Amino acid sequence: MKTAADIIVSALKRGKTNAEALAAAKHAHPRTTLSLPSVNWYRNRLRAEGAKVPTEREARRHRTAQKPF
């Protein structure tokens, strides 16, 4: 089974927002103590390592553009 951190990293690499990544981790691991600042730390670490991960703002903008009104 993947750890909560693995799930978050995977979700962020797929372009999910911080809230979506955290929800996925909490769904698999309901007792996790990770929070939105923790998810943001993973996003920043991935970006610092050179991964093609959108910023939170870019991820939210992309999600809003996909939703029909």
Buried (B, 14 or more C-beta within 10 A) or exposed (E): EEEBBEBBBBBBBEBBBBBBBBBBBBEBBEEBEBEEEBBBEBBEEBBEEEEEBBEBEEBBEEBEEEEEE
